[in-house]
Amino acid sequence: MRPAVKSSLTKTSIRLADGRELIYFDEQPRSRDETDLRELPEPQMEIELRRDPLLDAQVVIASQRQDRVYLPPEDECPLCPSTLERSTEIPAADYDVVVFENRFPSFAAVPAELSLSDGGTTVVRSPAQGRCEVVCFTSQHETSFAELPPERVRTVLEVWVDRTVELGAVAGVEQVFCFENRGEEIGVTLHHPHGQIYAYPFVTPRTRKMLESALRHQAETGRNLFADVLAGERKARTRVVAEEDHWTAFVPAFARWPFEVHLYPNRQVPDLASLDDGERDEFSRLYGDVLRGLDLLFDLPMPYMAAVHQAPVRTGRDLAYLHLQVFSIRRSPGKLKYLASSESAMGVFINDVRPEEAAQMLRDAVELGRRG
């Protein structure tokens, strides 16, 4: 039995020079509040939703994101702490975990007068109401989530919980999505270890589809679809990567990506806030084990996307099952999985790596990391 991880945080909210909110989540009480000394223009929110009637989905038009910072050198990183010589997005000289409103958001509090029809055509425009936040996991630039100690991972988890609850209470928000992208191969524009949180004004297409499948499965069997997927993987065992008292990590039999791991709590809960202390402690260790295993697969940093799938704010909460999906486009040391015509145009994925083979490789890598 590994020791428990506890988290006790101090939360401090300030305003940046352009009015955006920044929140410090400190593992020890903050000694002083720093002031953002920059002169920043008021953010320009040129964002809107346009409904795609062919797929019954929303497309976000956010042209101001073209101006966001792109792969700056380390000494110009906007997510590092501020110094006497240079002010960044974080005014503090050091920090544990920080959340702030994205300067170049995809969703924000935008004027309601944008809501209109486009001429008499089938295109319907509406405000991209919501919120986008950046989550900095550490003040250390040259590290990664996989290298964070379990205590810091637990802090990040508590931050995700806090933001899920607070953003879910904002009028008009229908779904809260916590995620991390890592690696230039994925499309990351800042190397500093960070993730993001989107508060959507609608339920996303993937979540809608999963809940529709779960509703159909419940009507046919009387059981929860996600619980049945988990039970099947735990019974088969061939694709289980790691198993603990409260969590199971496995490669799904239907994996779309060369290396894809799902982490499920062993009991059904709708969202992060529903996890108890034991589940939060165990996740803080297991998730790090999985990420280190991915890095050990080819002995190089693995580019990945990590997505927290949780219930929408108001719908499908009895059907949803919290889980985390982490996947990589790397299929071998020198090869990437590109989304070609079948995937991009038709939505039909073709996986180059058998899920059973990927699971065995990941099991071995996770065990190696735990021994090392």
N, C-alpha and C positions, 0 to 999 in steps of 0.2 A: 504494500500500500504506500503510494507516494504521499508526501505531506500536502495538506490542504493549502490553497492559495486564498488569501483574504484581501478584500479591497475596501478601503475607506478613503473617500475622495472629498476634496474641497473644491467647490464649483464657484468660479468668479466670472461674471460677465462684464465686458467693457465695450465701448464703441470705437471703431477705427476712424481715421480721419475723414472718410467719406460716408460715415454713418452706418456701415455694416457692423453686425454684431460679431464679437469674438468671445469665446468662452474658454477659460483655463480649467482643466481638470487636473488638480494637483494631488499627488500621493502624500504630500506633507503641506501644511498650511502655507500659503503664499506670503512672503515677507512684505512685499509692496506691490502696488499696481502701477505698471508702466503706462505712459501716454504715447499714442501714435503721433509722432512729430512731423509726419510727411504732409505735404500739400497735395491732396488728391481731388480730382474732379468728381462730381456726382456721377455714380454709375449710370451708364446708358443701357436701358433694358429693351433692346430691339428684338424682342422674342414674341412668338405667337404659335398657336397650334393650328394646323390645317388637317382636316379630316380626310383620310384616304377612303373613299366610298367602296373601292374594289376589295379592300381587305378589312374594312370596318375597324380602322386603327388611326391613331393620331400621329402626325409627324410634327416634330418641333423644328421651327425655323428660328435660328439664333445666330444671326450674322455677326454680332459683336464678338463671338467666340473666335473669330479669325485673328483677333488681336491679342490673344492670350500668350503668355510666355512659353517659348518652345525650346526645350533642352538647353537651358543656360549653363555656363560653367559653374563649378561649385561655389566660387567666390561671389556669384551673383544669384544664388538660389533664394527665391522669395519665401521659402518655408523654413529656413534656418533662423535661429534667434538673431535679434538685432544687435548691432555693436555700436560703439561710439562713432565709427566711421561710416556705417551703412545701416539704414532702416529697412526692415523687411515687413512682410505681412504680420509678423509676430513681434510686438514691441519689446517683449521681455528678453533679458540676457540669457535665459534658460527656461525650459519648461518640461513638463512630463508629457501630457497629451493636450492638444489644443484643437478646438473646432471653430471655424469661422465661415461666414457667408462667402460663397465663391464670388470673386470679382467679375467673372465671366460666366454667369449661370445659364443653364438651359431652362430653368423655371424660376420665377420670382414674383413679387407683388407688382403686377403690371396694370396699367390703366384699363378699366373695364370698357372704355369706349372703343377699344380695339375689336370688340365683338361685333362682327357683321358678316354678311354674305358677300361673296366675291362676284360682283356683277350679276347675276342670274345663272351662273354656272353651277356645277356640282360641288365646287370647292367651298367649304364652310370654314371660316376663320374664327378663332376665339382666343382670349388671353391665355398665355401659358402661366397661369397662376400656380404658385407652389414655392419651393425653396430648394436651393442646392448648397450643401455645406462641404467644406474640406476638413478632413480629420488627419492631423499630423500625429503619428504614433510615437514619435520620439524627437528630441532636438538633435540627435546624432545623424549627420548626413550620410556617412559611409557605413550604413548597416541595412538590415532588412527586417521584415516582420518575422521571418524564420529565426532570426538571431535574438529576438526579444525574450527576456526571461518570462516564465509563466506569470509572475506578479504583474508585469506590464501588459501582457495579453489580457489578464483579468481586468485591468483598468480599461483597456480598449473595449472589452465586452460591456463593462458598466457604462461607458460612454455611448455605445450603440443602443443600449437599453434606454438611457436617458433621452437620447434624441428620438428614438422610436416613439416613446410616450409623448414627448413634448410636441413633435411635429405632427403626430397623429391627432393631436387635439386642435390643430389649426383648422379653421373653417375652410372647407373646400378640398382639403387633402384627403385622398382616398387610399394611398399606399405609400409606405416608407421603405426605401431600398438602400441598404448599406452594402458597399462593395469596395474592392481594391483591384487596381490594375498594376502589374509589375512587369517592367522590361520594355525596351524600345521596340522589340518585335511585336508586342501587343499594341503599341501606339502610345505609350506613356510619354508625356511631355515634360515631366519633372521627375528627377531621380530620387529626391528626398522621400523616405518612406512615408507614404500617406495613402489615404483612401478617400472616398466621398460618400455622401448620403443625398439621395434624391427624395423629395417629398412630391409625389405625383398628384395632379388633380384628376386622375382617372386610375382605374385598375389596368395594369399593363397586359398586353396581349398574351404573354407567356403564362402569367398568373391566371388570367381568365380561362385559358385553355386547360391548365392543370385542374382548376376547380370544376370545370365542366366535365372532365374525365372522372374526377372524384365523385361528383354527383351521380353520374351514370353508373359507376361501379357500386356506389352505396345502394342505389335503387335495385341493382341486379343481385347483389350479394348480402347487403346489410352490413358490410364492413367498410373500413376506411382504406382507400386505395394506397396511400403512402405507407400505412402500417403494414399492408400486405406485401408491398415491394420490399420493405425492410425485413419482414419475417422471412420472405423467400431467400433473400441474400444471406441472412444469418443461418438459415437451414442448409443452403447449398455450400457456403463457406469458401468456395473456390475463388470468389472475388472480394472477400473481406480482406481489407488491408490492415486494420487494427480494431480491436474490440475491448471495451472497458465496461464498467458497471453501468454507466449512464449513457454512453455514446457508442456508436458503431460507424466506422469509416469503411466505405466499400467503393469499388468500381462498378457502376451499374451494368447489367447485362446488355443494355441498350446504349452504352456510352457513344456519344457522337465524336468526341475528341480523342486524340491519341492517348493522352493521360488525363483522366477525369475522375475525381474522387467526390463522393457525396458523404457528408457527415450528418447523421441523424441522431437526435436524442432517442433513447430506447422507449420513451413514452411520448404520446402525442401531445404537443403543446402548439398553440397557434403562432406564438411570436417569442422574441428574445426576452421580453419582460416576464414571461410565464415560467422561465427556468428557475429552479430553486438553487440554493447555494452549492449543493453537491454537484449539480449539473454544470454550473458555471465554473467551478473549480476544475472539474475534469476536462471540460472543453478547453480551458486555458493551457492545459498540458498537451492534450491530444492534437489540437490544431497545429501547434508548433512542431510536433513530431511529424505530421503529414507534410508540412511545408519543407522541413529539413530533408525528409525523404525524397521529395521532388528535386531538391538541389543535388542530392547524392546520386540520383539516377545516372546522370552523365558527367558528374563531377564538375558542374558549372551552374551558374545561377539559372534557374528555370523561369522563363517568362510565363506568367499565368494571369488569369482573371479569377477572382473570388467573389461569389455572390451569395448574399444572405436572403433566402426565400422565406418570407413570413406572410402571415395572413393580411389581407387588406384591412383597412380601418373599420369598415362597416359591413362587409359582405363575406360570406364563405368561411367565417371563422371556425365553424364546427367541422368543416371539411378539410381545412388547411392543416399542414404539418410542417412546423419549422424545420428547415434543413439548410446546410451550407454546401454550395457547389464550387469546387475549385478545379480549374482545368487549364491545360497548356496546349498551345499550337505546335510545340516542339515534338516531333515524332522520332527523332534520332539526334545524335550530337550535332550533325551538320545539316539537318533538314527540318523544314517547317511545314505545317499543314496549312495550306492556303484554301480559302473558301472559293472554289471554282464555280462554274456555271450551275451545276446541280444543286450545290448548297445555296449560293447567293441568289440565283434566279428562281429556283423551284422549291427551295427549303428541304431538299432531300440530302441528308448527310451521308458521306461515304467515309468510314473510318479505316485507316491504314493499319491499325494495331488491334489485335484481338483483345477484348476486355480481360479475359482470363490471363493472358500473357502480361498485360499491363499491371494487373493486380499482383501477380507473383513478383514482378520487378519492384513494385512499390513496397510490398511486404518486406522483401529483403532489405530495401533501402531504409525503411523505417526502423527495422531491427538494428541495422548497422548504426544508424544515428543514435538510437537509445544506448547502445553499448559504448559508443564513442565519446 
